[in-house]
Amino acid sequence: MQVRKLPRGDEQISVIGLGLGIAQPGDDVTTLVEQALARGINFFDLCCGYECTYAKLKAPFAAVPRSSFYTQLHLGATYKDGVYAFSRKLDKVKDTFLRELDVTGIGYTDFGMLHCIDELKDLDFVLNRGIYELAQELKAQGIIRHLGFSTHNPAIARKLLELGGFDLFMFSINAAFDFKQDGELALGATSEREELYRMAEAQQVAISVMKPFAGGQLLTAASSPIGVSLSIVQCLQYVLDRPAVVTAIAGATKASELDDYFKLFTATPDELNYGAAMAHATQAPELKRCVYCNHCAPCPKKLNVGLINKYYDLAQMGDHLAREHYLNLEHHASECNDCGHCVKRCPFHCDQIARMHEIAAYFGR
């Protein structure tokens, strides 16, 4: 296992982290985490799809020194009837956070994350209605060692970096979201994302990466937003080559899945060469699908078209957290009035009117 040092701290973090968001109630998470620890993975994102997962972590974590692994625990990831939900209610956020610490037996979390701040209303709520203050209080008590946040939105990330006080943030990075062609077309506002990576590096704020495989889309040409597939190790190498990145968090449900991730350390230079594969990427205007770039903004009905599409795609691919993230949006696909503004502005020729109706029916809201 390779490690990278946290810029503001002594922590030596494994370049492959483990996320438990896709674990199902019947999965043997205990063995999965035991094997991950035994093989050198020491960074764990504890935003689980099901509340029952936390109890399965106590035994493997208790079997090793607490200082030998690092956790991200999220202020805002809550549960309803045992299934991942989403809350900005201060009491619920605090109670869930402290209960997770108790159930896992870890005592403290290395990174206390302001959870999934994707819209300005989220940012205002978290900063001004007690959650940010709670995070600071827990840090002063030693229950949180480093402050962090998670977001899919580079503009929100910039605002929080400008606020200061954070040592790490969780952000979605992969070769599809960063892909760009000549001219102004770009997936995921490429120039803004690249500027964010450089800003984080300059401020010595680390990035832990979610969605390194674009929810699995990048692994097959048929589903790839850029028309070509990348291997698992190419996706990981791409992420680890970005500025400020310390770890790529990969999901797993059983220990055998770790084997694919560990091929990163035995792969040849040719096998790691994502650039050669991306040289044949599909020209963006031919995609005819949403790539979350928000070139269509602003929507007259105030819909965040990019995030709505992203959460829909992730939910369809089995991301248990995406539904709640969608429901937490201020405006939903059902509010679309078929004005066609987004269709006219989309550089990728996506029929967003049809998509909004499809998404509204899928989420039932």
Secondary structure, 3 states (H helix, E strand, C coil): CCEEECCCCCCEEECEEEECCCCCCCCCHHHHHHHHHHCCCCEEECCCCEHHHHHHHHHHHHCCCHHHCEEEEEECCCEECCEECCCCCHHHHHHHHHHHHHHHCCCCEEEEEECCCCCHHHHHHHHHCCHHHHHHHHHHCCCEEEEEEEECCHHHHHHHHHHCCCCEEEEECCCCCCCECCCCCECCCHHHHHHHHHHHHHCCCEEEEECCCHHHHHHCCCCCCCCCCCCHHHHHHHHHCCCCEEEEEEECCCHHHHHHHHHHHCCCHHHHCHHHHHCCCCCHHHCCCCCCCCCCCCCCCCCCHHHHHHHHHHHHCCCCCHHHHHHCCCCCHHHCCCCCHHHHHCCCCCCHHHHHHHHHHHHCC
